[in-house]
Amino acid sequence: MQLHVIDSRQDWRSWQSRGRQALQVLAAFAGGLAMLFLVLEQRPGGWWRIIDIAVGALACIALLFRRRAPITIGLILAVAAAFCATAGVANYVALFAVARHRRLEQAIMVALVDIVGSLGFWLLYPANSALSLTIVVNTAIALAVVAWGALQKTQQDLVVVYRDRAARIVRERELRAEQIQMAERARIARDMHDSVAHYISLIALYAGGLEVAGENAKNVSHTAATIRTTATSALSELRTVIGMLRDGTLVVPEETSRQRTVENLVDQARQAGQIVVAHLDRGVVQEKTAATDEVYRIVQEGLTNARKHAPGAMVTVNVHLDEADVVIAISNPVGDSAAILPGSGAGLVGLAERVSAIGGVLEHEIIDHGDGKIEFRLQGRVPA
């Protein structure tokens, strides 16, 4: 239905354009006849009058092609107007088309040909007016037509420039909005990546404990329930990632803000069998501040990396307030044991960008204490 309406509008505009062109041709021919019979005192007679009218009619019909070849039509009609009175009005319409669609220099050139043609017409019919009056009138008309056409061309060019500028502004605005949207999606995806890696590492730790214990494992049902709960949380976070990357839909994870605390992270790690020694400033980890989410992410990444790359190692977590900043330090020894989960290294990179965006600093290093004691340390400082 909408396509049919668009086609109807285009057909209507096409008919309007054809109607305007027909009216212009008829008006030019009517003006030429008026000049022949009403204006001129000395006019052609006999067969030459019929030839004059026929040439004027053809000149007016030639106006239909003035937009395709304005200079050619303008020069032809200038020559025709030098001999035929009925081509005089069509001649200036063609001159206007040259000024409207071509450069000003070209329009002035055609206007000079028109003025010379008017002198030729005066030589054929000198009784109509004095030579000086003929030159002045035709020069004034030619310059006025050129100026009017040039003004129309300038206005059209300005409209095109403004239209292009408006379209460019709209495109830039859409591009900026898309970039902001993509940046937000990437930020949320990084956050969800950290959460999913955290839960998957917990599941791997629980499952490893069951595998080692075998049939002698105690509280198998409790451990299985914990694995199920952790897997549900991981799926919830993963659903959020997929929704954001696929169509921008934000699915709120089931985990509440009350659960997203540093203390809860430490408790989850200990329940999964990870050895964690935590020194937490209660005022920092329990109070909701601008740095709460970043502190949570740093501790989460540190515990997750320890479970991936140093299974069974003791992890030390320190969170305290240092003047106006919250300082986070997470360390664990690095042994020769293989990582239980692969890592891409993107977690620390993305987290460093996020911390840097709020004016904080995140660094990590491997420290060799000698005697084969190697320690991985993750340190962060974020504004409180």
C-alpha positions as CSV (number, residue, x, y, z in Angstrom):
1,M,0.0,0.0,0.0
2,Q,2.8,2.4,0.9
3,L,4.6,1.6,-2.4
4,H,1.4,2.3,-4.3
5,V,1.1,5.7,-2.6
6,I,4.7,6.6,-3.5
7,D,4.2,5.6,-7.1
8,S,1.1,7.8,-7.3
9,R,3.0,10.8,-5.9
10,Q,5.8,10.3,-8.4
11,D,3.3,10.0,-11.3
12,W,1.5,13.2,-10.1
13,R,4.8,15.1,-9.9
14,S,5.7,13.9,-13.4
15,W,2.4,15.2,-14.8
16,Q,2.9,18.5,-13.0
17,S,6.4,18.9,-14.6
18,R,5.0,18.1,-18.0
19,G,2.2,20.6,-17.5
20,R,4.6,23.3,-16.5
21,Q,6.7,22.7,-19.6
22,A,3.7,22.8,-21.9
23,L,2.6,26.1,-20.3
24,Q,6.0,27.6,-20.7
25,V,6.1,26.6,-24.4
26,L,2.6,28.0,-25.0
27,A,3.4,31.2,-23.1
28,A,6.7,31.7,-25.1
29,F,4.8,31.2,-28.4
30,A,2.0,33.6,-27.3
31,G,4.6,36.2,-26.4
32,G,6.3,35.8,-29.7
33,L,2.9,36.3,-31.6
34,A,2.2,39.3,-29.5
35,M,5.5,40.8,-30.4
36,L,4.9,40.1,-34.1
37,F,1.4,41.6,-34.3
38,L,1.1,44.1,-31.4
39,V,4.6,45.4,-30.7
40,L,6.4,45.7,-33.9
41,E,5.6,48.7,-36.2
42,Q,7.5,47.1,-39.1
43,R,6.8,43.4,-39.3
44,P,7.4,40.7,-41.9
45,G,4.7,40.1,-44.5
46,G,3.7,37.5,-47.1
47,W,5.4,34.2,-47.0
48,W,8.1,35.5,-44.7
49,R,5.4,36.0,-42.0
50,I,4.4,32.4,-42.2
51,I,8.1,31.4,-42.0
52,D,8.5,33.6,-39.0
53,I,5.6,32.0,-37.2
54,A,6.8,28.5,-38.1
55,V,10.3,29.1,-36.9
56,G,8.9,30.7,-33.7
57,A,6.8,27.6,-33.1
58,L,9.8,25.3,-33.6
59,A,11.9,27.6,-31.3
60,C,9.3,27.3,-28.5
61,I,9.2,23.5,-28.9
62,A,13.0,23.4,-28.7
63,L,12.6,24.8,-25.2
64,L,11.6,21.3,-24.1
65,F,15.3,20.3,-24.5
66,R,16.9,23.4,-22.8
67,R,17.8,21.6,-19.6
68,R,19.6,18.8,-21.5
69,A,21.7,21.1,-23.7
70,P,21.1,24.7,-22.5
71,I,24.0,26.3,-24.2
72,T,23.3,24.7,-27.6
73,I,19.6,25.6,-27.4
74,G,20.5,29.1,-26.3
75,L,22.8,29.8,-29.2
76,I,20.3,28.3,-31.8
77,L,17.5,30.4,-30.5
78,A,19.7,33.5,-30.4
79,V,20.3,33.0,-34.1
80,A,16.6,32.3,-34.8
81,A,15.6,35.5,-32.9
82,A,17.9,37.5,-35.1
83,F,15.6,36.8,-38.1
84,C,12.2,35.8,-36.6
85,A,10.2,38.0,-34.2
86,T,8.2,35.1,-32.8
87,A,11.4,33.4,-31.4
88,G,12.2,36.5,-29.3
89,V,10.5,35.4,-26.1
90,A,11.7,31.8,-26.4
91,N,15.2,33.1,-26.9
92,Y,15.3,34.8,-23.5
93,V,13.7,31.7,-21.8
94,A,16.6,29.7,-23.2
95,L,19.1,32.4,-22.0
96,F,17.5,32.0,-18.5
97,A,18.1,28.2,-18.6
98,V,21.8,28.8,-19.5
99,A,22.2,31.1,-16.5
100,R,20.2,28.7,-14.3
101,H,22.2,25.6,-15.1
102,R,25.6,26.7,-16.3
103,R,28.4,28.9,-15.2
104,L,28.0,32.7,-15.3
105,E,30.7,33.1,-18.0
106,Q,28.8,30.8,-20.3
107,A,25.6,32.7,-19.7
108,I,27.2,36.0,-20.5
109,M,28.6,34.6,-23.7
110,V,25.1,33.5,-24.8
111,A,23.8,36.9,-23.8
112,L,26.3,38.6,-26.0
113,V,25.2,36.5,-28.9
114,D,21.6,37.6,-28.1
115,I,22.6,41.3,-28.2
116,V,24.4,40.8,-31.5
117,G,21.3,39.0,-32.8
118,S,19.1,41.9,-31.9
119,L,21.3,44.1,-34.1
120,G,20.7,41.7,-36.9
121,F,17.0,42.0,-36.4
122,W,17.3,45.8,-36.4
123,L,19.1,45.6,-39.8
124,L,16.1,43.7,-41.2
125,Y,13.4,46.0,-39.6
126,P,15.1,49.4,-38.8
127,A,11.7,51.2,-38.6
128,N,10.8,49.6,-35.3
129,S,13.1,51.7,-33.1
130,A,16.4,53.6,-33.1
131,L,19.6,51.6,-33.0
132,S,20.6,53.0,-29.7
133,L,17.3,52.1,-28.1
134,T,17.5,48.6,-29.6
135,I,21.0,48.1,-28.0
136,V,20.0,49.5,-24.6
137,V,16.7,47.6,-24.3
138,N,18.1,44.2,-25.5
139,T,21.2,44.6,-23.3
140,A,19.1,45.4,-20.3
141,I,16.8,42.5,-20.9
142,A,19.7,40.1,-21.5
143,L,21.6,41.2,-18.3
144,A,18.4,41.0,-16.2
145,V,17.6,37.5,-17.4
146,V,21.2,36.4,-16.7
147,A,21.2,38.0,-13.3
148,W,17.8,36.3,-12.5
149,G,19.0,32.9,-13.6
150,A,22.3,33.2,-11.8
151,L,20.4,34.2,-8.6
152,Q,18.2,31.1,-9.0
153,K,21.3,28.9,-9.4
154,T,22.9,30.4,-6.3
155,Q,19.8,29.8,-4.3
156,Q,19.6,26.2,-5.6
157,D,23.2,25.6,-4.8
158,L,22.7,26.9,-1.3
159,V,19.7,24.6,-0.8
160,V,21.7,21.6,-1.9
161,V,24.6,22.6,0.4
162,Y,22.2,23.0,3.4
163,R,20.4,19.7,2.5
164,D,23.7,17.9,2.3
165,R,24.9,19.4,5.5
166,A,21.7,18.5,7.3
167,A,22.0,14.9,5.9
168,R,25.6,14.8,7.1
169,I,24.6,16.0,10.6
170,V,21.9,13.3,10.8
171,R,24.4,10.6,9.6
172,E,27.0,11.8,12.1
173,R,24.4,11.8,14.9
174,E,23.3,8.3,14.0
175,L,26.9,7.2,13.8
176,R,27.7,8.8,17.2
177,A,24.6,7.1,18.8
178,E,25.6,3.8,17.3
179,Q,29.2,4.2,18.6
180,I,27.9,5.0,22.1
181,Q,25.6,2.0,21.9
182,M,28.4,-0.3,20.8
183,A,30.7,1.1,23.5
184,E,28.0,0.4,26.1
185,R,27.4,-3.1,24.8
186,A,31.1,-3.8,24.9
187,R,31.3,-2.5,28.5
188,I,28.4,-4.7,29.6
189,A,29.8,-7.6,27.7
190,R,33.2,-7.2,29.5
191,D,31.4,-7.1,32.8
192,M,29.4,-10.2,32.0
193,H,32.6,-12.0,30.7
194,D,34.1,-11.5,34.2
195,S,31.0,-12.8,35.9
196,V,30.7,-15.8,33.7
197,A,34.4,-16.7,34.1
198,H,33.9,-16.3,37.9
199,Y,31.0,-18.7,38.0
200,I,32.5,-21.3,35.6
201,S,35.7,-21.4,37.6
202,L,33.7,-22.0,40.8
203,I,31.8,-24.9,39.1
204,A,35.2,-26.3,38.0
205,L,36.5,-26.1,41.5
206,Y,33.4,-27.8,43.0
207,A,33.5,-30.5,40.4
208,G,37.2,-31.0,40.9
209,G,36.6,-31.5,44.6
210,L,33.9,-34.1,43.9
211,E,36.2,-35.9,41.5
212,V,39.1,-36.1,44.0
213,A,36.9,-37.2,46.9
214,G,35.0,-39.8,44.8
215,E,32.7,-42.1,46.7
216,N,34.1,-40.8,50.0
217,A,32.8,-37.3,49.4
218,K,30.6,-35.9,52.1
219,N,27.5,-33.7,51.5
220,V,27.4,-34.7,47.9
221,S,23.9,-33.4,47.6
222,H,24.9,-30.1,49.1
223,T,27.8,-29.7,46.7
224,A,25.6,-30.7,43.7
225,A,23.0,-28.1,44.8
226,T,25.8,-25.5,45.0
227,I,27.0,-26.5,41.5
228,R,23.5,-26.2,40.2
229,T,23.0,-22.8,41.8
230,T,26.3,-21.5,40.4
231,A,25.5,-22.9,37.0
232,T,22.1,-21.1,37.0
233,S,23.9,-17.8,37.9
234,A,26.4,-18.4,35.1
235,L,23.6,-19.1,32.6
236,S,21.8,-15.9,33.7
237,E,25.0,-13.9,33.1
238,L,25.6,-15.6,29.8
239,R,22.0,-14.8,28.7
240,T,22.7,-11.2,29.4
241,V,25.8,-11.3,27.2
242,I,24.1,-12.9,24.3
243,G,21.2,-10.5,24.5
244,M,23.4,-7.5,24.4
245,L,25.6,-8.7,21.6
246,R,22.7,-10.0,19.5
247,D,20.1,-7.2,19.5
248,G,21.0,-4.9,22.4
249,T,18.4,-6.4,24.7
250,L,19.4,-6.0,28.3
251,V,18.3,-9.0,30.4
252,V,18.9,-8.2,34.1
253,P,20.7,-11.0,35.9
254,E,19.0,-12.8,38.7
255,E,21.8,-11.9,41.0
256,T,20.8,-9.0,43.2
257,S,22.9,-6.1,44.3
258,R,22.9,-7.4,47.8
259,Q,24.7,-10.5,46.6
260,R,27.2,-8.6,44.5
261,T,29.6,-7.8,47.4
262,V,33.3,-8.6,48.1
263,E,32.4,-10.5,51.2
264,N,30.0,-12.8,49.2
265,L,32.8,-13.4,46.6
266,V,35.2,-14.5,49.3
267,D,32.5,-16.7,50.9
268,Q,31.7,-18.4,47.6
269,A,35.4,-19.0,46.9
270,R,35.9,-20.6,50.4
271,Q,32.8,-22.8,50.0
272,A,34.2,-24.0,46.7
273,G,37.4,-25.1,48.5
274,Q,39.6,-22.2,47.6
275,I,41.9,-21.0,50.3
276,V,41.3,-17.3,50.8
277,V,42.8,-15.0,53.4
278,A,40.9,-11.8,53.4
279,H,41.7,-8.5,55.1
280,L,38.7,-6.4,54.3
281,D,37.9,-2.9,55.5
282,R,34.3,-3.2,56.6
283,G,33.5,0.4,55.9
284,V,34.8,0.0,52.3
285,V,33.2,-3.3,51.3
286,Q,29.8,-2.7,53.0
287,E,29.2,0.9,52.1
288,K,27.8,1.6,48.7
289,T,30.1,4.2,47.0
290,A,31.1,5.1,43.5
291,A,34.0,2.6,43.7
292,T,32.0,-0.3,45.0
293,D,31.4,-1.9,41.6
294,E,35.0,-1.5,40.5
295,V,36.3,-3.0,43.8
296,Y,33.9,-6.0,43.3
297,R,35.2,-6.5,39.7
298,I,38.9,-6.4,40.7
299,V,38.4,-8.9,43.5
300,Q,36.3,-11.1,41.3
301,E,39.0,-11.1,38.6
302,G,41.8,-11.8,41.1
303,L,40.0,-14.8,42.6
304,T,39.0,-16.1,39.2
305,N,42.6,-15.9,37.9
306,A,43.9,-17.7,40.9
307,R,41.4,-20.5,40.4
308,K,42.3,-20.7,36.7
309,H,46.1,-20.5,36.9
310,A,47.0,-21.5,40.5
311,P,44.5,-24.2,41.7
312,G,44.9,-25.1,45.3
313,A,47.1,-22.0,46.1
314,M,46.3,-19.7,48.9
315,V,45.0,-16.3,47.8
316,T,45.4,-13.2,49.9
317,V,42.9,-10.4,49.4
318,N,43.4,-6.9,50.9
319,V,40.9,-4.1,50.6
320,H,41.4,-0.9,52.6
321,L,40.9,2.9,52.4
322,D,44.0,5.0,51.7
323,E,43.1,8.7,52.1
324,A,40.6,9.3,49.2
325,D,41.3,6.1,47.3
326,V,40.3,2.4,47.8
327,V,43.3,0.2,47.5
328,I,42.9,-3.5,46.4
329,A,45.7,-6.0,46.5
330,I,45.3,-9.7,45.5
331,S,48.2,-12.1,45.5
332,N,48.8,-15.8,45.1
333,P,51.8,-18.1,44.6
334,V,52.3,-19.5,41.1
335,G,53.4,-23.1,40.9
336,D,54.0,-25.5,38.1
337,S,50.5,-26.9,38.1
338,A,48.6,-26.6,34.9
339,A,45.6,-24.2,34.7
340,I,42.3,-25.9,35.1
341,L,40.6,-23.4,32.7
342,P,42.0,-21.6,29.7
343,G,42.4,-17.9,29.8
344,S,42.4,-15.3,27.0
345,G,44.0,-12.5,28.9
346,A,41.1,-10.1,27.9
347,G,39.7,-9.9,31.4
348,L,42.6,-7.9,32.9
349,V,42.8,-5.7,29.8
350,G,39.2,-4.8,29.9
351,L,39.2,-4.3,33.6
352,A,42.2,-2.0,33.4
353,E,40.3,0.1,30.8
354,R,37.3,0.3,33.0
355,V,39.3,1.4,36.1
356,S,41.3,3.9,34.0
357,A,38.0,5.4,32.8
358,I,37.1,6.5,36.3
359,G,40.5,7.8,37.2
360,G,41.9,4.7,38.8
361,V,44.9,2.5,38.2
362,L,45.1,-1.3,37.8
363,E,48.5,-3.1,37.6
364,H,49.5,-6.7,37.7
365,E,53.0,-8.3,38.0
366,I,54.8,-11.6,38.6
367,I,57.3,-11.3,41.5
368,D,60.2,-13.8,41.9
369,H,61.1,-14.1,45.6
370,G,63.9,-16.6,44.9
371,D,64.1,-20.3,45.9
372,G,61.4,-21.1,43.3
373,K,58.8,-18.9,45.1
374,I,56.9,-16.9,42.4
375,E,54.0,-14.7,43.2
376,F,51.3,-13.1,41.1
377,R,50.1,-9.8,42.4
378,L,47.1,-7.8,41.2
379,Q,46.9,-4.2,42.5
380,G,44.3,-1.6,42.0
381,R,43.6,1.9,43.2
382,V,40.2,3.6,42.5
383,P,38.8,6.9,43.8
384,A,36.4,6.4,46.7
